[in-house]
């Protein structure tokens, strides 16, 4: 089989498998439209050339999420435990019924008690 024949065969195998608009938006993640499994469209989620993901909506995850350098421009809502681990210290906020428990481990650990209604 020649290279040209192989390319023609490959093109016929993938032709029509996914269809969508004639143009695309640079750096936008493609998503399926409907449930046909072959119609695609742009999403509102972008990935820049450095690998940074931007979404104008929320992010929902089930299971374990590992994030290095997590930043929230507004509020972050977490259902479950929050663990912050460094190379020397570790902290965990854990919901226990109506209580919120703070656990910490490591050398030089400093814990402040706070009582109030607002954080600055």
N, CA, C and O atoms as CSV, one atom per row, in Angstrom:
chain,resi,resn,atom,element,x,y,z
A,1,UNK,N,N,0.851,-1.173,0.000
A,1,UNK,CA,C,0.000,0.000,0.000
A,1,UNK,C,C,0.895,1.234,0.000
A,1,UNK,O,O,1.859,1.312,0.762
A,2,UNK,N,N,0.577,2.178,-0.843
A,2,UNK,CA,C,1.355,3.408,-0.904
A,2,UNK,C,C,0.891,4.361,0.195
A,2,UNK,O,O,-0.190,4.202,0.762
A,3,UNK,N,N,1.724,5.346,0.481
A,3,UNK,CA,C,1.373,6.358,1.478
A,3,UNK,C,C,0.111,7.093,1.065
A,3,UNK,O,O,-0.741,7.376,1.907
A,4,UNK,N,N,-0.020,7.402,-0.196
A,4,UNK,CA,C,-1.199,8.101,-0.691
A,4,UNK,C,C,-2.458,7.260,-0.470
A,4,UNK,O,O,-3.486,7.784,-0.042
A,5,UNK,N,N,-2.382,5.958,-0.758
A,5,UNK,CA,C,-3.537,5.084,-0.541
A,5,UNK,C,C,-3.879,4.997,0.950
A,5,UNK,O,O,-5.052,4.994,1.322
A,6,UNK,N,N,-2.842,4.925,1.804
A,6,UNK,CA,C,-3.074,4.854,3.251
A,6,UNK,C,C,-3.750,6.121,3.746
A,6,UNK,O,O,-4.659,6.046,4.573
A,7,UNK,N,N,-3.328,7.282,3.261
A,7,UNK,CA,C,-3.948,8.543,3.661
A,7,UNK,C,C,-5.388,8.624,3.181
A,7,UNK,O,O,-6.259,9.096,3.912
A,8,UNK,N,N,-5.648,8.169,1.962
A,8,UNK,CA,C,-7.022,8.151,1.447
A,8,UNK,C,C,-7.910,7.231,2.271
A,8,UNK,O,O,-9.068,7.555,2.538
A,9,UNK,N,N,-7.371,6.086,2.673
A,9,UNK,CA,C,-8.139,5.150,3.489
A,9,UNK,C,C,-8.422,5.742,4.871
A,9,UNK,O,O,-9.531,5.614,5.389
A,10,UNK,N,N,-7.432,6.381,5.458
A,10,UNK,CA,C,-7.603,7.022,6.760
A,10,UNK,C,C,-8.653,8.116,6.672
A,10,UNK,O,O,-9.505,8.229,7.552
A,11,UNK,N,N,-8.602,8.916,5.627
A,11,UNK,CA,C,-9.573,9.990,5.456
A,11,UNK,C,C,-10.985,9.434,5.342
A,11,UNK,O,O,-11.916,10.004,5.910
A,12,UNK,N,N,-11.163,8.340,4.623
A,12,UNK,CA,C,-12.499,7.767,4.476
A,12,UNK,C,C,-12.992,7.163,5.785
A,12,UNK,O,O,-14.196,7.128,6.039
A,13,UNK,N,N,-12.054,6.679,6.629
A,13,UNK,CA,C,-12.446,6.109,7.930
A,13,UNK,C,C,-12.942,7.181,8.895
A,13,UNK,O,O,-13.896,6.939,9.634
A,14,UNK,N,N,-12.319,8.358,8.906
A,14,UNK,CA,C,-12.690,9.401,9.860
A,14,UNK,C,C,-13.672,10.410,9.292
A,14,UNK,O,O,-14.245,11.199,10.044
A,15,UNK,N,N,-13.875,10.404,7.998
A,15,UNK,CA,C,-14.765,11.364,7.369
A,15,UNK,C,C,-16.189,11.192,7.890
A,15,UNK,O,O,-16.745,10.093,7.867
A,16,UNK,N,N,-16.770,12.295,8.361
A,16,UNK,CA,C,-18.154,12.279,8.824
A,16,UNK,C,C,-18.329,11.777,10.244
A,16,UNK,O,O,-19.458,11.724,10.734
A,17,UNK,N,N,-17.252,11.407,10.923
A,17,UNK,CA,C,-17.374,10.909,12.298
A,17,UNK,C,C,-17.745,12.028,13.255
A,17,UNK,O,O,-18.537,11.813,14.173
A,18,UNK,N,N,-17.196,13.204,13.061
A,18,UNK,CA,C,-17.533,14.366,13.882
A,18,UNK,C,C,-17.748,15.542,12.957
A,18,UNK,O,O,-16.906,15.836,12.108
A,19,UNK,N,N,-18.868,16.213,13.119
A,19,UNK,CA,C,-19.170,17.361,12.284
A,19,UNK,C,C,-19.497,18.543,13.184
A,19,UNK,O,O,-19.885,18.375,14.339
A,20,UNK,N,N,-19.337,19.705,12.649
A,20,UNK,CA,C,-19.624,20.908,13.417
A,20,UNK,C,C,-19.527,22.118,12.523
A,20,UNK,O,O,-19.633,22.021,11.301
A,21,UNK,N,N,-19.322,23.267,13.153
A,21,UNK,CA,C,-19.249,24.492,12.358
A,21,UNK,C,C,-18.046,24.479,11.425
A,21,UNK,O,O,-17.078,23.753,11.654
A,22,UNK,N,N,-18.115,25.283,10.380
A,22,UNK,CA,C,-17.041,25.357,9.403
A,22,UNK,C,C,-15.795,25.976,10.026
A,22,UNK,O,O,-14.675,25.616,9.664
A,23,UNK,N,N,-15.983,26.902,10.959
A,23,UNK,CA,C,-14.844,27.553,11.599
A,23,UNK,C,C,-14.752,27.115,13.064
A,23,UNK,O,O,-15.667,26.485,13.594
A,24,UNK,N,N,-13.648,27.456,13.699
A,24,UNK,CA,C,-13.474,27.137,15.113
A,24,UNK,C,C,-12.929,28.363,15.831
A,24,UNK,O,O,-12.459,29.310,15.201
A,25,UNK,N,N,-12.999,28.332,17.153
A,25,UNK,CA,C,-12.465,29.407,17.980
A,25,UNK,C,C,-11.159,28.925,18.590
A,25,UNK,O,O,-11.110,27.855,19.195
A,26,UNK,N,N,-10.106,29.708,18.433
A,26,UNK,CA,C,-8.789,29.330,18.935
A,26,UNK,C,C,-8.819,29.124,20.445
A,26,UNK,O,O,-9.371,29.945,21.176
A,27,UNK,N,N,-8.230,28.038,20.906
A,27,UNK,CA,C,-8.018,27.701,22.313
A,27,UNK,C,C,-9.291,27.294,23.059
A,27,UNK,O,O,-9.261,27.179,24.285
A,28,UNK,N,N,-10.396,27.075,22.365
A,28,UNK,CA,C,-11.647,26.667,23.005
A,28,UNK,C,C,-11.768,25.149,22.980
A,28,UNK,O,O,-11.496,24.513,21.961
A,29,UNK,N,N,-12.178,24.572,24.110
A,29,UNK,CA,C,-12.385,23.127,24.176
A,29,UNK,C,C,-13.669,22.773,23.439
A,29,UNK,O,O,-14.699,23.424,23.615
A,30,UNK,N,N,-13.597,21.744,22.621
A,30,UNK,CA,C,-14.751,21.275,21.851
A,30,UNK,C,C,-15.598,20.366,22.734
A,30,UNK,O,O,-15.068,19.611,23.549
A,31,UNK,N,N,-16.924,20.444,22.567
A,31,UNK,CA,C,-17.821,19.545,23.298
A,31,UNK,C,C,-18.876,19.016,22.337
A,31,UNK,O,O,-19.141,19.603,21.287
A,32,UNK,N,N,-19.470,17.893,22.723
A,32,UNK,CA,C,-20.507,17.316,21.886
A,32,UNK,C,C,-21.781,18.127,22.002
A,32,UNK,O,O,-22.086,18.678,23.060
A,33,UNK,N,N,-22.522,18.198,20.911
A,33,UNK,CA,C,-23.810,18.868,20.862
A,33,UNK,C,C,-24.875,17.796,20.648
A,33,UNK,O,O,-24.854,17.091,19.640
A,34,UNK,N,N,-25.794,17.675,21.585
A,34,UNK,CA,C,-26.798,16.624,21.484
A,34,UNK,C,C,-26.227,15.281,21.882
A,34,UNK,O,O,-25.167,15.202,22.503
A,35,UNK,N,N,-26.941,14.218,21.518
A,35,UNK,CA,C,-26.498,12.879,21.925
A,35,UNK,C,C,-26.181,11.962,20.757
A,35,UNK,O,O,-26.183,10.740,20.910
A,36,UNK,N,N,-25.905,12.543,19.580
A,36,UNK,CA,C,-25.583,11.714,18.416
A,36,UNK,C,C,-24.157,11.159,18.492
A,36,UNK,O,O,-23.849,10.139,17.876
A,37,UNK,N,N,-23.298,11.831,19.246
A,37,UNK,CA,C,-21.907,11.399,19.330
A,37,UNK,C,C,-21.053,11.841,18.157
A,37,UNK,O,O,-19.882,11.471,18.072
A,38,UNK,N,N,-21.620,12.626,17.252
A,38,UNK,CA,C,-20.829,13.053,16.103
A,38,UNK,C,C,-20.916,14.553,15.840
A,38,UNK,O,O,-20.126,15.075,15.054
A,39,UNK,N,N,-21.841,15.255,16.465
A,39,UNK,CA,C,-21.990,16.695,16.245
A,39,UNK,C,C,-21.259,17.434,17.362
A,39,UNK,O,O,-21.533,17.210,18.541
A,40,UNK,N,N,-20.322,18.322,16.991
A,40,UNK,CA,C,-19.530,19.047,17.984
A,40,UNK,C,C,-19.799,20.541,17.886
A,40,UNK,O,O,-20.308,21.042,16.884
A,41,UNK,N,N,-19.437,21.238,18.966
A,41,UNK,CA,C,-19.592,22.691,19.008
A,41,UNK,C,C,-18.542,23.270,19.961
A,41,UNK,O,O,-17.905,22.533,20.714
A,42,UNK,N,N,-18.367,24.592,19.921
A,42,UNK,CA,C,-17.475,25.256,20.868
A,42,UNK,C,C,-18.077,25.195,22.265
A,42,UNK,O,O,-19.288,25.032,22.422
A,43,UNK,N,N,-17.226,25.325,23.276
A,43,UNK,CA,C,-17.683,25.486,24.649
A,43,UNK,C,C,-17.241,26.859,25.124
A,43,UNK,O,O,-16.665,27.623,24.350
A,44,UNK,N,N,-17.497,27.182,26.372
A,44,UNK,CA,C,-17.018,28.437,26.946
A,44,UNK,C,C,-15.701,28.250,27.682
A,44,UNK,O,O,-15.189,29.196,28.281
A,45,UNK,N,N,-15.146,27.041,27.648
A,45,UNK,CA,C,-13.908,26.728,28.365
A,45,UNK,C,C,-12.732,26.877,27.412
A,45,UNK,O,O,-12.752,26.351,26.299
A,46,UNK,N,N,-11.699,27.605,27.858
A,46,UNK,CA,C,-10.520,27.806,27.029
A,46,UNK,C,C,-9.275,27.254,27.726
A,46,UNK,O,O,-9.213,27.178,28.953
A,47,UNK,N,N,-8.302,26.879,26.924
A,47,UNK,CA,C,-6.992,26.455,27.410
A,47,UNK,C,C,-5.963,27.279,26.653
A,47,UNK,O,O,-5.884,27.204,25.427
A,48,UNK,N,N,-5.158,28.081,27.395
A,48,UNK,CA,C,-4.167,28.900,26.702
A,48,UNK,C,C,-2.911,28.081,26.402
A,48,UNK,O,O,-2.832,26.905,26.758
A,49,UNK,N,N,-1.943,28.698,25.754
A,49,UNK,CA,C,-0.734,27.983,25.326
A,49,UNK,C,C,0.132,27.518,26.488
A,49,UNK,O,O,1.012,26.679,26.300
A,50,UNK,N,N,-0.102,28.047,27.687
A,50,UNK,CA,C,0.634,27.614,28.876
A,50,UNK,C,C,-0.091,26.519,29.633
A,50,UNK,O,O,0.417,26.016,30.636
A,51,UNK,N,N,-1.283,26.142,29.161
A,51,UNK,CA,C,-2.052,25.088,29.810
A,51,UNK,C,C,-3.011,25.579,30.874
A,51,UNK,O,O,-3.587,24.766,31.597
A,52,UNK,N,N,-3.203,26.891,30.993
A,52,UNK,CA,C,-4.145,27.443,31.960
A,52,UNK,C,C,-5.566,27.290,31.430
A,52,UNK,O,O,-5.858,27.659,30.292
A,53,UNK,N,N,-6.442,26.744,32.263
A,53,UNK,CA,C,-7.834,26.516,31.884
A,53,UNK,C,C,-8.697,27.624,32.480
A,53,UNK,O,O,-8.582,27.934,33.666
A,54,UNK,N,N,-9.557,28.217,31.659
A,54,UNK,CA,C,-10.449,29.280,32.110
A,54,UNK,C,C,-11.881,28.890,31.787
A,54,UNK,O,O,-12.191,28.481,30.668
A,55,UNK,N,N,-12.758,29.024,32.794
A,55,UNK,CA,C,-14.170,28.773,32.585
A,55,UNK,C,C,-14.970,29.886,33.236
A,55,UNK,O,O,-14.686,30.259,34.374
A,56,UNK,N,N,-15.975,30.431,32.534
A,56,UNK,CA,C,-16.776,31.487,33.135
A,56,UNK,C,C,-17.794,30.938,34.146
A,56,UNK,O,O,-18.368,31.700,34.925
A,57,UNK,N,N,-18.012,29.642,34.131
A,57,UNK,CA,C,-18.950,29.025,35.063
A,57,UNK,C,C,-18.228,28.379,36.222
A,57,UNK,O,O,-17.045,28.638,36.442
A,58,UNK,N,N,-18.916,27.556,36.951
A,58,UNK,CA,C,-18.325,26.851,38.077
A,58,UNK,C,C,-17.688,25.548,37.640
A,58,UNK,O,O,-17.894,25.080,36.521
A,59,UNK,N,N,-16.918,24.976,38.534
A,59,UNK,CA,C,-16.292,23.686,38.294
A,59,UNK,C,C,-16.803,22.734,39.360
A,59,UNK,O,O,-16.710,23.029,40.551
A,60,UNK,N,N,-17.335,21.607,38.949
A,60,UNK,CA,C,-17.827,20.598,39.871
A,60,UNK,C,C,-17.000,19.346,39.691
A,60,UNK,O,O,-16.789,18.882,38.571
A,61,UNK,N,N,-16.533,18.802,40.800
A,61,UNK,CA,C,-15.728,17.588,40.735
A,61,UNK,C,C,-16.183,16.637,41.833
A,61,UNK,O,O,-16.502,17.064,42.942
A,62,UNK,N,N,-16.210,15.361,41.521
A,62,UNK,CA,C,-16.465,14.349,42.533
A,62,UNK,C,C,-15.200,13.534,42.675
A,62,UNK,O,O,-14.485,13.301,41.700
A,63,UNK,N,N,-14.929,13.107,43.876
A,63,UNK,CA,C,-13.684,12.383,44.117
A,63,UNK,C,C,-12.618,13.330,44.623
A,63,UNK,O,O,-12.927,14.377,45.191
A,64,UNK,N,N,-11.386,12.973,44.422
A,64,UNK,CA,C,-10.254,13.746,44.921
A,64,UNK,C,C,-9.795,14.743,43.881
A,64,UNK,O,O,-9.643,14.402,42.708
A,65,UNK,N,N,-9.572,15.980,44.308
A,65,UNK,CA,C,-9.052,17.023,43.435
A,65,UNK,C,C,-7.712,17.469,44.004
A,65,UNK,O,O,-7.621,17.848,45.172
A,66,UNK,N,N,-6.689,17.423,43.188
A,66,UNK,CA,C,-5.368,17.879,43.598
A,66,UNK,C,C,-5.074,19.151,42.821
A,66,UNK,O,O,-5.103,19.156,41.591
A,67,UNK,N,N,-4.790,20.227,43.542
A,67,UNK,CA,C,-4.547,21.509,42.887
A,67,UNK,C,C,-3.303,22.145,43.470
A,67,UNK,O,O,-3.183,22.284,44.687
A,68,UNK,N,N,-2.397,22.525,42.625
A,68,UNK,CA,C,-1.219,23.274,43.060
A,68,UNK,C,C,-1.418,24.723,42.678
A,68,UNK,O,O,-1.618,25.032,41.504
A,69,UNK,N,N,-1.368,25.614,43.648
A,69,UNK,CA,C,-1.560,27.038,43.357
A,69,UNK,C,C,-2.997,27.365,43.033
A,69,UNK,O,O,-3.268,28.042,42.042
A,70,UNK,N,N,-3.924,26.898,43.846
A,70,UNK,CA,C,-5.344,27.140,43.619
A,70,UNK,C,C,-5.699,28.562,44.027
A,70,UNK,O,O,-5.369,28.994,45.131
A,71,UNK,N,N,-6.362,29.281,43.152
A,71,UNK,CA,C,-6.776,30.648,43.428
A,71,UNK,C,C,-8.256,30.787,43.111
A,71,UNK,O,O,-8.723,30.307,42.078
A,72,UNK,N,N,-8.994,31.445,44.002
A,72,UNK,CA,C,-10.404,31.705,43.775
A,72,UNK,C,C,-10.631,33.204,43.786
A,72,UNK,O,O,-10.286,33.879,44.756
A,73,UNK,N,N,-11.212,33.733,42.710
A,73,UNK,CA,C,-11.464,35.165,42.624
A,73,UNK,C,C,-12.665,35.563,43.466
A,73,UNK,O,O,-12.773,36.716,43.882
A,74,UNK,N,N,-13.557,34.639,43.718
A,74,UNK,CA,C,-14.743,34.917,44.526
A,74,UNK,C,C,-14.757,33.990,45.724
A,74,UNK,O,O,-13.800,33.957,46.498
A,75,UNK,N,N,-15.830,33.239,45.884
A,75,UNK,CA,C,-15.943,32.296,46.985
A,75,UNK,C,C,-15.664,30.889,46.488
A,75,UNK,O,O,-15.919,30.565,45.328
A,76,UNK,N,N,-15.144,30.065,47.371
A,76,UNK,CA,C,-14.966,28.652,47.063
A,76,UNK,C,C,-15.858,27.873,48.019
A,76,UNK,O,O,-15.785,28.064,49.233
A,77,UNK,N,N,-16.687,27.007,47.485
A,77,UNK,CA,C,-17.552,26.171,48.298
A,77,UNK,C,C,-17.064,24.744,48.184
A,77,UNK,O,O,-16.896,24.219,47.083
A,78,UNK,N,N,-16.837,24.120,49.323
A,78,UNK,CA,C,-16.328,22.755,49.347
A,78,UNK,C,C,-17.266,21.907,50.187
A,78,UNK,O,O,-17.569,22.248,51.331
A,79,UNK,N,N,-17.718,20.814,49.621
A,79,UNK,CA,C,-18.507,19.837,50.372
A,79,UNK,C,C,-17.569,18.686,50.690
A,79,UNK,O,O,-17.223,17.905,49.804
A,80,UNK,N,N,-17.158,18.572,51.934
A,80,UNK,CA,C,-16.199,17.546,52.319
A,80,UNK,C,C,-15.001,18.168,53.001
A,80,UNK,O,O,-15.045,19.334,53.394
A,81,UNK,N,N,-13.945,17.415,53.145
A,81,UNK,CA,C,-12.746,17.869,53.838
A,81,UNK,C,C,-11.872,18.723,52.936
A,81,UNK,O,O,-11.864,18.558,51.716
A,82,UNK,N,N,-11.132,19.644,53.560
A,82,UNK,CA,C,-10.105,20.409,52.866
A,82,UNK,C,C,-8.788,20.061,53.534
A,82,UNK,O,O,-8.656,20.201,54.750
A,83,UNK,N,N,-7.820,19.614,52.764
A,83,UNK,CA,C,-6.494,19.312,53.299
A,83,UNK,C,C,-5.474,20.179,52.590
A,83,UNK,O,O,-5.461,20.255,51.361
A,84,UNK,N,N,-4.624,20.831,53.358
A,84,UNK,CA,C,-3.541,21.641,52.820
A,84,UNK,C,C,-2.247,21.014,53.316
A,84,UNK,O,O,-1.967,21.028,54.515
A,85,UNK,N,N,-1.474,20.477,52.418
A,85,UNK,CA,C,-0.264,19.762,52.803
A,85,UNK,C,C,0.961,20.453,52.224
A,85,UNK,O,O,1.006,20.769,51.035
A,86,UNK,N,N,1.940,20.680,53.064
A,86,UNK,CA,C,3.222,21.207,52.628
A,86,UNK,C,C,4.288,20.145,52.845
A,86,UNK,O,O,3.973,18.981,53.093
A,87,UNK,N,N,5.524,20.541,52.754
A,87,UNK,CA,C,6.599,19.568,52.967
A,87,UNK,C,C,6.874,19.333,54.443
A,87,UNK,O,O,7.446,18.304,54.802
A,88,UNK,N,N,6.475,20.275,55.320
A,88,UNK,CA,C,6.757,20.157,56.751
A,88,UNK,C,C,5.484,20.125,57.583
A,88,UNK,O,O,5.457,19.496,58.641
A,89,UNK,N,N,4.418,20.800,57.119
A,89,UNK,CA,C,3.190,20.934,57.900
A,89,UNK,C,C,2.000,20.468,57.086
A,89,UNK,O,O,2.030,20.452,55.856
A,90,UNK,N,N,0.960,20.091,57.795
A,90,UNK,CA,C,-0.282,19.726,57.139
A,90,UNK,C,C,-1.463,20.233,57.935
A,90,UNK,O,O,-1.437,20.217,59.166
A,91,UNK,N,N,-2.484,20.677,57.258
A,91,UNK,CA,C,-3.688,21.189,57.893
A,91,UNK,C,C,-4.898,20.532,57.247
A,91,UNK,O,O,-4.887,20.221,56.057
A,92,UNK,N,N,-5.942,20.325,58.042
A,92,UNK,CA,C,-7.170,19.784,57.468
A,92,UNK,C,C,-8.357,20.394,58.172
A,92,UNK,O,O,-8.396,20.451,59.401
A,93,UNK,N,N,-9.329,20.852,57.397
A,93,UNK,CA,C,-10.632,21.258,57.900
A,93,UNK,C,C,-11.587,20.124,57.591
A,93,UNK,O,O,-11.680,19.670,56.450
A,94,UNK,N,N,-12.298,19.667,58.614
A,94,UNK,CA,C,-13.167,18.515,58.438
A,94,UNK,C,C,-14.520,18.800,59.060
A,94,UNK,O,O,-14.611,19.172,60.230
A,95,UNK,N,N,-15.566,18.625,58.277
A,95,UNK,CA,C,-16.929,18.789,58.785
A,95,UNK,C,C,-17.308,17.556,59.590
A,95,UNK,O,O,-17.157,16.427,59.126
A,96,UNK,N,N,-17.799,17.784,60.796
A,96,UNK,CA,C,-18.208,16.701,61.691
A,96,UNK,C,C,-19.598,17.052,62.212
A,96,UNK,O,O,-19.734,17.686,63.258
A,97,UNK,N,N,-20.619,16.640,61.484
A,97,UNK,CA,C,-21.983,17.043,61.841
A,97,UNK,C,C,-22.133,18.534,61.649
A,97,UNK,O,O,-21.917,19.037,60.546
A,98,UNK,N,N,-22.501,19.257,62.705
A,98,UNK,CA,C,-22.638,20.708,62.605
A,98,UNK,C,C,-21.356,21.423,63.012
A,98,UNK,O,O,-21.310,22.653,62.999
A,99,UNK,N,N,-20.315,20.679,63.372
A,99,UNK,CA,C,-19.033,21.257,63.780
A,99,UNK,C,C,-18.045,21.244,62.628
A,99,UNK,O,O,-18.122,20.413,61.724
A,100,UNK,N,N,-17.119,22.183,62.685
A,100,UNK,CA,C,-16.020,22.217,61.732
A,100,UNK,C,C,-14.743,22.034,62.535
A,100,UNK,O,O,-14.392,22.891,63.347
A,101,UNK,N,N,-14.053,20.937,62.318
A,101,UNK,CA,C,-12.830,20.623,63.050
A,101,UNK,C,C,-11.606,21.031,62.248
A,101,UNK,O,O,-11.546,20.837,61.034
A,102,UNK,N,N,-10.632,21.599,62.947
A,102,UNK,CA,C,-9.350,21.950,62.346
A,102,UNK,C,C,-8.296,21.034,62.928
A,102,UNK,O,O,-8.162,20.921,64.146
A,103,UNK,N,N,-7.552,20.384,62.060
A,103,UNK,CA,C,-6.483,19.495,62.495
A,103,UNK,C,C,-5.186,19.970,61.863
A,103,UNK,O,O,-5.172,20.397,60.708
A,104,UNK,N,N,-4.099,19.898,62.617
A,104,UNK,CA,C,-2.816,20.317,62.082
A,104,UNK,C,C,-1.708,19.426,62.597
A,104,UNK,O,O,-1.796,18.875,63.695
A,105,UNK,N,N,-0.676,19.291,61.808
A,105,UNK,CA,C,0.483,18.514,62.214
A,105,UNK,C,C,1.738,19.163,61.651
A,105,UNK,O,O,1.699,19.788,60.592
A,106,UNK,N,N,2.845,19.014,62.356
A,106,UNK,CA,C,4.112,19.561,61.886
A,106,UNK,C,C,4.789,20.383,62.953
A,106,UNK,O,O,4.188,20.690,63.982
A,107,UNK,N,N,6.031,20.739,62.719
A,107,UNK,CA,C,6.780,21.528,63.689
A,107,UNK,C,C,6.443,23.007,63.524
A,107,UNK,O,O,6.183,23.468,62.412
A,108,UNK,N,N,6.449,23.741,64.621
A,108,UNK,CA,C,6.198,25.181,64.570
A,108,UNK,C,C,4.780,25.517,64.171
A,108,UNK,O,O,4.540,26.568,63.577
A,109,UNK,N,N,3.824,24.637,64.487
A,109,UNK,CA,C,2.427,24.850,64.106
A,109,UNK,C,C,1.816,25.931,64.989
A,109,UNK,O,O,1.916,25.852,66.214
A,110,UNK,N,N,1.196,26.922,64.403
A,110,UNK,CA,C,0.547,28.003,65.141
A,110,UNK,C,C,-0.936,27.976,64.800
A,110,UNK,O,O,-1.313,27.981,63.628
A,111,UNK,N,N,-1.770,27.947,65.829
A,111,UNK,CA,C,-3.223,27.922,65.643
A,111,UNK,C,C,-3.826,29.086,66.415
A,111,UNK,O,O,-3.512,29.281,67.590
A,112,UNK,N,N,-4.680,29.853,65.772
A,112,UNK,CA,C,-5.377,30.964,66.427
A,112,UNK,C,C,-6.838,30.580,66.579
A,112,UNK,O,O,-7.436,30.008,65.668
A,113,UNK,N,N,-7.408,30.894,67.727
A,113,UNK,CA,C,-8.855,30.760,67.917
A,113,UNK,C,C,-9.501,32.040,67.473
A,113,UNK,O,O,-8.998,33.124,67.768
A,114,UNK,N,N,-10.591,31.940,66.781
A,114,UNK,CA,C,-11.286,33.122,66.274
A,114,UNK,C,C,-12.774,32.930,66.505
A,114,UNK,O,O,-13.308,31.838,66.310
A,115,UNK,N,N,-13.421,33.975,66.912
A,115,UNK,CA,C,-14.861,33.933,67.104
A,115,UNK,C,C,-15.451,35.203,66.507
A,115,UNK,O,O,-15.045,36.306,66.873
A,116,UNK,N,N,-16.366,35.064,65.630
A,116,UNK,CA,C,-16.951,36.235,64.998
A,116,UNK,C,C,-17.840,35.819,63.849
A,116,UNK,O,O,-18.123,34.635,63.668
A,117,UNK,N,N,-18.279,36.785,63.079
A,117,UNK,CA,C,-19.182,36.494,61.969
A,117,UNK,C,C,-18.593,36.824,60.620
A,117,UNK,O,O,-19.091,36.345,59.601
A,118,UNK,N,N,-17.538,37.635,60.579
A,118,UNK,CA,C,-16.976,38.058,59.286
A,118,UNK,C,C,-15.477,37.855,59.246
A,118,UNK,O,O,-14.787,38.050,60.247
A,119,UNK,N,N,-14.983,37.469,58.105
A,119,UNK,CA,C,-13.545,37.405,57.864
A,119,UNK,C,C,-13.142,38.629,57.071
A,119,UNK,O,O,-13.929,39.142,56.275
A,120,UNK,N,N,-11.944,39.096,57.276
A,120,UNK,CA,C,-11.431,40.221,56.490
A,120,UNK,C,C,-10.626,39.695,55.322
A,120,UNK,O,O,-10.103,40.479,54.530
